[in-house]
Amino acid sequence: MVPYRTLMGSSDSTLPCFLSSGAITKSNQALFLHAYPYDGLMFETGAECVTCKVKKPARSKHCGVCNDCVHRFDHHCIWVNNCVGAFNIKYFLAYLFTLTSMAFSIAGLTAAFLIQVVLLSNLMQGHYTDVHGEEHPVDASFLIQHLFLTFPRIVFMLGFVVLLSIILASYFCFILYLVMTNQMSNEWFKPSRFKHRSYRNIYSRGVWSNMVEIARPLTSHIKKRR
């Protein structure tokens, strides 16, 4: 195992947008070439990147945006303007978790404010008159319309944040599933291209080992010179 700081370079930031994702160059390609075996389907032995002119380790991919080959490439994230790879995926998970938690917190606080308004104003105890002049007790439909007309920005924000929370939580769970099964987004989408051939994930070593691999990314074992 190669020292983590050496692979990441001089950046000490813990943000996924600044951390090195694991760029492969001619000078460091030996660190990655034998980290994973080639499966002979998605990753072929002896493949070379036509752009970087380096041997492509298994599970690597060239990113056209960053113009680098990335070790254990997951995807290029426009949110952080960086590739998500072996050395910053755990920080990307923390980033997603933070965003999801913040979205749920804002939704909860906003909903609590509106509920407090309803309780203090005793709206549920009141009645309203419809267009035909008939009186009805306040129901959920009327309450939502009243709140939207009274606090349109707050109600709209609540709806938006709830939707955002669901999307973020779903994406976080998807990335967590990939981590637990030792897959990347890039690999998860690729098998559809090989429908005529059976594909088996040879990289999964059990949930615990897969998660440890995220915390301690695999690199090639380099023999010490005597």
C-alpha positions in Angstrom: 0.0 0.0 0.0 1.4 3.4 -1.1 1.2 6.3 1.4 -2.1 8.1 0.8 -0.7 11.6 0.9 1.8 10.7 -1.8 -0.9 9.7 -4.2 -3.1 12.7 -3.6 -0.3 15.2 -4.1 0.1 18.4 -2.1 -3.6 19.1 -1.6 -4.6 18.8 2.1 -8.3 19.9 1.5 -11.0 17.5 2.5 -13.4 18.7 -0.2 -14.0 16.3 -3.2 -13.7 19.2 -5.6 -10.0 19.8 -4.6 -8.8 16.3 -3.8 -7.1 14.3 -6.5 -9.4 11.5 -7.7 -6.4 9.4 -8.7 -5.0 10.7 -12.0 -2.8 8.2 -13.8 0.4 9.5 -15.5 3.4 7.8 -17.0 5.4 8.6 -13.8 2.9 6.9 -11.5 1.1 4.3 -13.6 3.1 1.5 -11.9 1.2 2.3 -8.7 -2.1 1.3 -10.3 -1.4 -1.4 -13.0 -1.7 -4.4 -10.7 -4.2 -3.0 -8.1 -7.1 -4.9 -9.8 -7.2 -7.9 -12.1 -8.5 -7.5 -15.7 -11.9 -9.1 -16.2 -11.4 -9.5 -20.0 -14.7 -7.9 -20.8 -14.9 -4.3 -19.6 -11.2 -4.1 -18.9 -8.8 -5.7 -21.3 -5.2 -6.6 -20.5 -2.6 -4.4 -22.3 -5.1 -1.6 -23.2 -3.6 1.8 -23.6 -5.2 5.2 -23.4 -4.9 6.9 -26.9 -5.0 10.3 -25.3 -2.7 10.0 -22.2 -0.4 7.3 -23.8 -0.4 5.3 -20.6 -1.3 1.7 -19.9 -4.8 1.5 -18.6 -5.1 -0.3 -15.3 -8.3 -2.3 -14.7 -11.2 -0.2 -13.6 -9.7 3.1 -14.9 -11.2 5.4 -17.5 -10.2 8.5 -19.4 -12.2 11.6 -18.4 -12.6 13.9 -21.4 -13.5 16.8 -19.1 -10.4 16.5 -16.8 -8.3 15.1 -19.6 -6.9 12.5 -17.3 -7.1 8.7 -16.9 -8.5 8.1 -13.4 -7.9 5.1 -11.1 -11.2 3.4 -10.1 -13.2 5.9 -12.1 -16.8 6.4 -11.0 -18.0 9.5 -12.9 -17.3 13.1 -13.5 -19.4 15.2 -11.2 -20.5 18.6 -12.4 -21.5 19.5 -8.8 -17.8 19.5 -7.6 -16.3 20.0 -11.1 -14.0 17.0 -10.6 -13.8 13.3 -11.2 -14.9 11.0 -8.5 -12.3 8.2 -8.3 -10.5 6.0 -5.8 -9.0 8.8 -3.6 -12.0 11.1 -3.2 -15.1 8.9 -3.4 -15.3 8.7 0.4 -15.4 12.5 0.6 -18.0 12.5 -2.2 -20.1 10.2 -0.1 -19.7 12.6 2.9 -20.6 15.5 0.6 -23.8 13.7 -0.5 -24.7 12.8 3.0 -24.2 16.4 4.2 -26.4 17.8 1.3 -29.1 15.2 2.0 -29.1 15.9 5.7 -29.2 19.7 5.1 -32.1 19.4 2.7 -34.1 17.3 5.1 -33.3 19.7 7.9 -34.5 22.7 5.9 -37.7 20.8 4.9 -38.3 19.9 8.6 -37.8 23.4 9.9 -40.0 24.9 7.2 -42.8 22.4 7.8 -42.5 23.0 11.6 -42.9 26.8 11.0 -46.1 26.3 8.9 -47.5 23.8 11.5 -46.8 26.3 14.2 -48.6 29.0 12.2 -51.6 26.7 11.8 -51.7 25.8 15.5 -51.3 29.4 16.8 -54.0 30.7 14.5 -56.4 27.9 15.3 -57.1 27.5 11.5 -58.3 23.9 11.9 -61.1 25.1 14.3 -62.5 27.6 11.7 -64.9 27.3 8.8 -65.0 28.7 5.3 -67.8 29.6 2.9 -67.6 28.2 -0.7 -68.8 29.8 -3.9 -72.3 28.5 -3.3 -72.5 30.2 0.1 -72.3 26.9 2.0 -70.2 26.7 5.1 -67.6 24.0 5.6 -65.1 23.1 8.3 -61.5 23.8 7.3 -60.0 20.7 5.6 -56.5 19.9 4.3 -57.3 21.2 0.8 -58.4 24.6 2.0 -55.5 24.7 4.5 -52.9 24.2 1.8 -54.5 26.8 -0.5 -54.7 29.3 2.4 -51.0 28.7 3.4 -49.9 29.0 -0.2 -51.8 32.3 -0.7 -50.5 33.6 2.7 -46.9 32.3 2.5 -46.4 31.5 -1.2 -42.6 31.6 -1.2 -42.3 29.5 2.0 -44.8 26.8 0.7 -43.1 26.7 -2.7 -39.7 26.4 -1.0 -41.0 23.5 1.1 -42.3 21.7 -1.9 -39.0 22.2 -3.7 -36.8 21.1 -0.8 -38.9 18.0 -0.2 -38.5 17.0 -3.8 -34.8 17.8 -3.6 -34.5 15.7 -0.4 -36.0 12.7 -2.1 -33.7 13.0 -5.1 -30.6 13.5 -3.0 -31.5 10.6 -0.7 -32.2 8.3 -3.6 -28.8 9.2 -5.2 -27.0 8.8 -2.0 -28.5 5.3 -1.5 -27.6 4.4 -5.1 -23.9 5.4 -4.5 -23.9 3.6 -1.2 -25.2 0.5 -2.9 -22.4 0.7 -5.5 -19.9 1.0 -2.6 -21.3 -2.0 -0.8 -21.2 -4.1 -4.0 -17.8 -2.7 -5.1 -19.0 -1.2 -8.3 -18.7 2.2 -9.9 -21.3 4.1 -11.8 -19.2 3.6 -14.9 -19.2 -0.2 -14.4 -22.9 -0.3 -13.4 -23.9 1.1 -16.8 -21.4 -0.8 -18.9 -22.8 -4.4 -18.7 -25.8 -3.4 -20.9 -23.3 -3.2 -23.8 -22.5 -6.9 -23.2 -25.9 -8.5 -23.3 -24.7 -11.2 -25.5 -22.1 -12.3 -22.9 -22.6 -13.1 -19.2 -21.0 -10.6 -16.9 -20.0 -11.2 -13.3 -18.6 -8.7 -10.9 -15.2 -10.1 -9.9 -14.2 -7.2 -7.7 -16.7 -7.6 -4.9 -15.1 -9.2 -1.8 -18.0 -8.8 0.7 -19.7 -5.7 2.1 -17.2 -5.0 4.8 -14.2 -5.5 2.6 -15.8 -3.4 -0.1 -16.4 -0.5 2.4 -12.8 -0.8 3.7 -11.6 -0.5 0.2 -13.3 2.9 -0.1 -11.5 4.1 3.1 -8.2 2.6 2.0 -8.0 2.6 -1.8 -6.1 -0.3 -3.4 -2.8 0.3 -5.3 -0.2 -2.0 -6.7 2.2 -3.7 -4.4 5.7 -2.3 -5.3 8.6 -4.5 -4.4 11.4 -2.8 -2.5 14.8 -2.6 -4.2 17.5 -4.5 -2.5 
